[in-house]
Amino acid sequence: MTQVFIVGGAGKIGRRLAQQLHARGHRAPSLHRTPDQAAELQQLGAFPVLGNLLELDEATLAELMASSDVVVFTAGAGGKGGPEMTNAIDGRGLELAVAAARRANVRRFLLVSAFPEAGRGRQVSETFENYMAVKKHADVHLAESDLDWVILRPGTLVDTAGTGRVRAGLAIPYGNVPRDDVAATLVALIETPAVSRVIIELTEGDTPAIEALVPFV
């Protein structure tokens, strides 16, 4: 059994990840902001951990992460609250989680980031441009750390049912990917610790998630 601390546990990917981890016999402490989210997380098999990235300090978050084997950061403002909230959660929140993981001696750290071609070919707002810039800075911050990291860059996230099959690579064509399959790929990464210090692009595809990681081992 692996203990996986999910930052963004009440989010759309976080909930799916906790459910899939539970089904495979892993333990998933899941950070969430409001007490009313706890019951649903418990039903999914997660272990709710109440805490707000906007309020936690490094030492307190490290205490919450203690005894975990892996941290998965899948928190995000989701466009709500404008650039300030994106900067606070997707940016400084990631930096806080990295510092807390190092303090708690949790070496394995998986980050759900953004596909670099997101928004190409259409007009995007300044808020979206800021989001992409913050995501890139977060990637750089983690990649420059001494942690055992993996950065996962999914394409456009959709809520259609997952197939468990994906396309993964260092550089692949842009496309959609069900959130179910992002979670499945995160589970595969957790169960394949030999994949380390690499940035992986991800879309829907034809290869089972665990097999799609073989080239990175």
N, C-alpha and C positions, 0 to 999 in steps of 0.2 A: 504494500500500500504506500502510495506517495501522498504527502500532504501538500496541497497546492493553494496558496493564498491568492485570491482573486481580487484585484483592485478594480472596482467597477462591477461588483458582483450582482447588482440589481439591473444592469444594462442588458440589452438584447443579446449580446454575445456572452456576457458573463453568466446569465441565467442558463443559457444552453450549455455552456461549458460545465457548470456545476452539475447539471443533470447528467451529462455524459460521463463525467468523472465518477459520479456516484454509481452509475450503472456498471462501471468497470472496477469498482471496489476501492477507489481512491477517496480521500477526504478533502473537502473543498471549503475551508473557511472563506467567507465572501463578505467583503467590505461593502456596506450600504449606508445611505445617508439618513434615512428616516425610519422610525420604529415600525411604521405600518408595512414596510417591505419585508419584515422578518418572516411572517407566516408563509408567504409564497415561496421564499427561498428555502425554508424548511421542507415544504412539500416537494421541492425539486431535489432534495437530498443534500442541500448545502448546509453549512454551519454559519448562521448569520453573525456578522461582526459589525456592530454599530460604530460608525465613524465617518467624519466628513473631511475630505482632502483639504478643504478650505480652512479647516480649524485645527487639524492634527499637526503636531510638531514631529520632528525626526525621531526623538526618543520614544514617544508614545506609539507611533506607527511601528517602530522596530519591535516594541513589546508585543503588539498585536500579531506581527509576523513570526514571532519566535516559535521555533520547533517546525517551521515549514521547510519543505525541501525545494520548492519552486515558487516564484512570484510570477503571476501573469497580470500585466497591466493592460486593461481594456476599458479604462475609464475615458470619458470624453464629454465635452459640453454639448455635443450634438447640435451646434449652431445656436443654442439658447443662451441668452445673456450677452450676445455680441462678442467682439474681440476680447474684451476684458475677461470674460468667463473662459473662453478658449485658452487664453494665456495662462489663466490660473489653474485650470484642470489639466489640459492636454500638455501644457508646458511646465509650469512650476510644480504641478502635481506629479508629473513623471520624475522630475528631478528629486522631489521629496521621497518618492518611493524607491528610487535608486539609492539614495543616501541611507534610507531606513533598512533596505535589504543588506547593504554592506555592514551596517551597524549590527544587524541581527545575525550576520554571517550566513545569509541565504545567498548562495553563489549563483544559482540558476535563475535567470530573469528573461521572461518572454514578453515582448511588446507588440501589441496590435497597432500598426501604423496605418499609412495610407498609400495607395498606389500612386506613383509619381505622375501618371497621365490623367489622373482624376480631373475632370472638368475641361480637358482639351477638346477643342472643336465647338465650344459654346461660350457664351458670355457668362462670366462669373462675377460675383459681387466682391467688394473689398473684404467683406467678412470671410468669404471662402478663400481668397488669396492669403489672408492672415492665417487661416486654419492650416493651409498647406505649408506655409512658412514655419509655423509653430511645430507641426509634425516633423518637418525636416530637422529642425533644431533639436527636438527630442531624440530623434534617431541618432544624431551626432553625439549628443550627450551620453546616451547609453553605449554607443559603439566605442567611445573614448574611455569608458570605465574598465575596471579590471574584472568585471563580472563575467560569468559564463552565459552570454546573452544570445538571443535570436530575435531578429526583427522580422515580423510577418506583415507584408503589405498586400492586403486583399483588394480586389477590384471593387466595383460598385456592389454594395451590400443589398441583398434582397431577402424577402421573408418567405419565398417559396420553399417547399420541403426539400431538405438536403438529400443527396444521393450517396454521400460518403465518397464520391469520386471528384477529383480535382485535377487541375494542372498547376504545377509548382516549378519555379525555376529562378535562376538569377535574373533573367530578363525574359519576359513573355509578353505576348500581345494583351492589350487591355480587354477586360470583359467583366461580366457579372460573377458573383459568387454568393450562394445562399449562406446566411449566417450559421445555419446548422453545420455547414461544411467548413466554415472557419473554425468553429468550435471543435469539430472532428480533427482538423489539422493540428490544433493546439494540443489536443489529447495525444495525437501521434508524436508530436514534438516532446511532450512530457515523458512519453514512454520510449523515446529514442534519444537518450542523453548524449549520444555521440555527435549529434548535430549541434554545432556550437559556433558562435561568433560568425554568423552569416546572415545576410539579408535575403529573404525569400519572397518573391512575388507570387500571388495566388489568385486563380480564377476557377470557375467551374471547369470540369474536364472529364476524362475517362479513366483515370487511374485512382485506385483506392488510396486514401490519404497516407497510410503507413508506407505503401510502396512508392508514393511520389517523393518521399524523403530519402530514399535509398541513395540517390546521387550525391546527397550532402553528407553522408556518413564518412 
